[in-house]
Amino acid sequence: MFPTYQVYVIENSAGRRYIGLSEDISLRLDQHNADVSKWTKGKGPWSLVWTSLAMPLSDARKLENKLKRQGRGSGFYTLTGLPRPQPS
């Protein structure tokens, strides 16, 4: 059986988000909060705000890239169902 992956979105207290994929999201979240990840180091603590269903790696990479291409546009919120941040 092939391993399955999930795409995830984490967020810090400043509202910054990071999109990634992993076989083990709880381990990966621990790594982000332990400053192991280059892109999230020193910007935590991070909390998990969204995960996809489990899927093969190729599908997970496609979804991760699709979410990242959406930026802060409406497509990201449509795909994840996350609420849009309110303007300050």
TACORJO-V923285 format. One record per run of one state. SS is the DSSP state (a for helix, b for strand, c for the rest). FROM is the first residue (numbers start at 1). LEN is the number of residues. If there is no record, write none. Layout:
BEGIN
((SS:FROM:LEN) (SS:FROM:LEN))
END
This chain:
BEGIN
((c:1:4) (b:5:8) (c:13:4) (b:17:6) (c:23:2) (a:25:9) (c:34:12) (b:46:6) (c:52:3) (b:55:1) (c:56:1) (a:57:14) (c:71:3) (a:74:7) (c:81:8))
END
